[in-house]
Amino acid sequence: MKFTSLGSGSEGNALIISTSAASATASAVATTVMLDCGFSIKETERRLTRIGKLPQDISGIVVTHEHGDHVAGVFKFARRYHIPVWLTYGTYQAIGEQACKDVVVHFCRDNEELVIGDLALLPYTVPHDAREPVQYVINDGRCKLGVLTDAGQSTSHLLQALAGCDALLLECNHDRQMLADSRYPPSLKQRIGGPLGHLANDTSAQILAALDKHRLRTVVGAHLSLKNNTPELAREALCGALEAHPGDILIADQEQGSQWIAVG
């Protein structure tokens, strides 16, 4: 299994997870899943081309929640290329039936595994200001990739879900001091930094420190604020939790996303 970010941040998010045809157990072709799609059809196509994938390669799209930077392009892209979509019923209600028209929709819920080709995905609930938000742990039968973005705080539930992952994509949205000093209105600062907002660098480091990391080999910082964080600050925080060198921490950014990263 391998993964790559097409882009990560408040202007659009999409993550691609793919098996290789050689390692596929149920079929002779690779399974490729897209997690969220906050880009236009044209921009999604462009970013897929950059990583050597076609829209027709996508086996399914799974959705975390209804905020535009994660879902704006999901149903337009799925409708054009006849791709099924998985999401929670609460997210479906928040998006609206009309937006999902002419798309094959499957519902998922916390702690009930769904299977797309050779990938099994476990949704788990996270604290965020959305209708029924979830994040996912992806398993190819050999390795596990954990994804955690768009959460305001740590919970025992998310720590349990992410235990024993081989790779982790972890939100490092903001540095607390940079957010406090920003020109954002107080209400926005409170939302971002609140218990249903986004993970600060130090909270992400605390989550990483508390996790069962006996299999963890790869950590990618994600969903960094362009105005209230820097890659250097995010790396520093995560390195402290891992006792690692800053160069060992990868960062998925808004424009370039990330390279393909092998899991396991």
C-alpha positions in Angstrom: 0.0 0.0 0.0 1.1 3.5 -0.7 -0.4 7.0 -0.3 0.0 10.5 -1.5 -1.7 13.9 -0.7 -3.0 15.8 -3.7 -3.1 18.9 -1.5 -3.6 19.5 2.2 -4.9 22.7 3.8 -7.9 25.0 4.1 -8.0 25.6 0.3 -8.6 21.9 -0.6 -7.8 18.4 0.6 -7.6 15.0 -1.1 -5.6 11.9 -0.2 -5.0 9.0 -2.5 -4.4 5.5 -1.2 -3.5 2.7 -3.6 -2.5 -1.0 -3.6 -0.2 -2.4 -6.3 -1.5 -4.9 -8.8 1.2 -7.3 -7.7 0.1 -7.3 -4.1 -3.7 -7.3 -4.8 -5.4 -10.3 -3.3 -8.9 -10.1 -4.6 -8.2 -8.8 -8.1 -5.5 -8.5 -10.7 -5.6 -4.7 -10.7 -4.7 -2.1 -8.1 -7.4 -0.6 -5.8 -7.2 3.2 -5.5 -9.3 5.1 -3.1 -9.7 8.9 -2.8 -10.2 10.3 0.7 -12.1 13.6 0.4 -11.9 15.9 -2.6 -12.0 19.7 -2.0 -10.8 20.6 -5.5 -12.6 21.3 -8.8 -12.9 18.6 -11.4 -10.2 20.3 -13.5 -7.8 20.8 -10.6 -8.4 17.2 -9.3 -7.6 15.9 -12.8 -4.4 18.0 -13.0 -3.2 16.8 -9.6 -4.0 13.2 -10.4 -1.9 13.5 -13.6 1.0 14.7 -11.5 1.0 11.5 -9.5 0.5 9.2 -12.5 -3.2 8.4 -12.0 -6.3 8.8 -14.1 -9.8 9.5 -12.7 -10.8 6.1 -14.1 -8.3 4.5 -11.6 -10.4 5.6 -8.6 -12.4 2.8 -7.1 -14.3 4.8 -4.6 -14.3 8.1 -2.7 -14.7 8.2 1.1 -15.7 11.4 2.8 -14.7 12.7 6.3 -17.2 15.5 6.7 -19.2 18.2 4.9 -16.8 21.2 5.0 -16.1 22.6 1.6 -12.3 22.1 1.7 -13.0 18.4 1.9 -16.2 17.8 0.0 -16.5 20.6 -2.6 -15.4 18.4 -5.5 -16.6 15.0 -4.3 -20.0 14.7 -6.0 -19.1 16.6 -9.2 -16.1 14.4 -9.7 -17.9 11.2 -8.7 -20.8 12.0 -11.0 -18.6 12.6 -14.0 -16.6 9.5 -13.6 -19.3 7.2 -12.1 -17.4 6.6 -8.8 -19.3 5.4 -5.7 -19.0 7.5 -2.6 -19.0 6.5 1.1 -20.0 8.9 3.9 -21.9 9.0 7.2 -25.6 9.7 7.2 -25.1 12.9 9.1 -22.6 14.1 6.5 -25.1 13.2 3.8 -27.9 15.2 5.6 -25.6 18.2 5.9 -24.6 18.1 2.2 -28.2 17.6 1.0 -29.8 15.0 -1.2 -29.7 17.3 -4.3 -26.0 17.6 -4.3 -25.6 13.8 -4.2 -28.0 13.3 -7.1 -27.0 10.7 -9.7 -24.2 9.4 -7.5 -24.1 5.9 -6.0 -23.9 6.6 -2.2 -23.1 4.2 0.6 -23.4 5.0 4.2 -20.8 4.3 6.8 -20.6 4.8 10.6 -18.2 4.8 13.4 -16.3 1.5 14.0 -18.0 -0.4 11.2 -15.4 -1.4 8.6 -16.1 -0.9 4.9 -14.3 -2.7 2.0 -13.4 -1.2 -1.3 -11.5 -3.7 -3.5 -8.4 -4.8 -1.6 -8.6 -2.0 1.0 -10.6 -2.1 4.3 -11.4 1.2 5.8 -12.4 1.8 9.4 -14.3 5.1 10.1 -13.9 6.5 13.6 -15.6 9.5 15.2 -13.6 12.7 15.8 -14.5 15.9 17.7 -15.1 18.5 15.0 -17.8 21.1 14.3 -19.5 19.1 11.6 -22.7 16.9 11.5 -21.2 13.4 11.9 -17.4 13.7 11.2 -15.2 10.7 10.9 -11.6 9.9 10.0 -10.3 6.6 8.7 -7.7 3.8 9.3 -6.9 2.0 6.1 -5.8 -1.6 6.0 -4.5 -3.7 3.1 -4.3 -6.9 5.1 -0.6 -6.3 5.8 -0.2 -2.7 6.9 -2.3 0.1 8.4 -2.4 3.8 7.5 -4.0 6.1 10.0 -5.5 9.5 9.0 -6.3 12.2 11.6 -7.2 15.7 10.5 -10.0 18.1 11.4 -10.2 17.4 15.1 -10.2 19.8 18.0 -8.8 17.6 20.7 -7.5 14.1 21.6 -9.9 11.4 22.7 -9.4 7.9 24.0 -11.5 6.7 21.0 -9.2 8.2 18.4 -6.1 7.0 20.2 -7.6 3.4 20.2 -8.4 3.6 16.5 -4.9 4.8 15.5 -3.0 2.3 17.7 -0.6 0.1 15.9 -0.5 2.0 12.6 2.5 1.6 10.3 2.0 5.2 8.9 0.2 8.2 10.1 -1.0 11.4 8.4 -1.6 13.8 11.3 -3.0 17.3 11.4 -0.7 20.1 12.6 -3.0 23.0 11.8 -1.7 25.8 13.9 0.9 27.1 16.3 -1.0 28.5 19.3 1.0 31.7 19.6 0.8 32.4 15.8 -3.0 32.0 16.0 -3.3 34.2 19.0 -1.2 36.9 17.3 -3.1 36.7 14.0 -5.5 39.2 12.6 -8.3 36.6 12.7 -11.4 37.8 14.5 -11.8 36.4 18.0 -14.7 34.2 17.0 -12.6 32.5 14.3 -9.7 32.1 16.7 -12.0 30.5 19.2 -13.4 28.1 16.6 -10.0 27.0 15.2 -8.4 26.6 18.6 -11.5 25.2 20.4 -12.4 21.5 21.3 -14.3 21.1 18.0 -11.8 22.9 15.8 -8.4 21.9 14.6 -5.3 20.4 16.2 -2.5 22.7 17.4 1.0 21.5 17.0 1.4 20.7 20.7 -1.9 18.7 20.8 -0.7 16.7 17.8 2.5 16.0 19.5 0.7 14.9 22.6 -1.5 12.5 20.5 1.7 11.1 18.9 3.3 10.6 22.2 0.3 8.8 23.6 -0.2 6.4 20.7 0.8 2.8 20.5 3.7 3.3 18.1 5.3 -0.1 18.0 4.8 -0.4 14.3 4.9 3.3 13.3 7.6 4.1 10.7 6.2 7.1 8.8 4.6 10.3 10.1 3.3 13.1 7.8 2.2 16.4 9.1 -0.9 17.7 7.3 -3.6 20.4 7.1 -1.1 23.2 8.1 -2.5 26.7 8.2 -0.7 28.9 5.7 -1.0 31.9 8.1 -0.8 30.3 11.5 1.9 27.7 11.2 5.1 26.8 9.5 6.5 23.4 8.4 9.5 24.0 10.8 7.2 24.5 13.8 5.1 21.4 13.0 8.2 19.3 12.5 9.7 20.5 15.7 6.6 19.5 17.7 6.3 16.1 16.1 10.0 15.4 16.5 9.8 16.1 20.2 7.1 13.4 20.5 9.1 10.9 18.5 12.6 11.7 19.6 13.3 11.9 15.8 15.3 14.2 13.5 13.3 16.9 11.8 14.2 15.4 8.4 12.3 12.2 9.4 9.0 14.1 9.4 7.3 14.7 6.1 4.9 17.5 5.4 1.9 17.5 3.0 1.4 21.1 1.8 -1.4 22.9 0.0 0.1 23.2 -3.5 2.2 20.1 -4.0 0.6 17.7 -1.5 3.2 15.0 -1.0 5.2 12.4 -2.8 4.1 8.8 -3.0 4.8 7.2 0.4 5.1 3.5 0.9 3.4 2.0 4.0 5.3 -0.7 5.7 
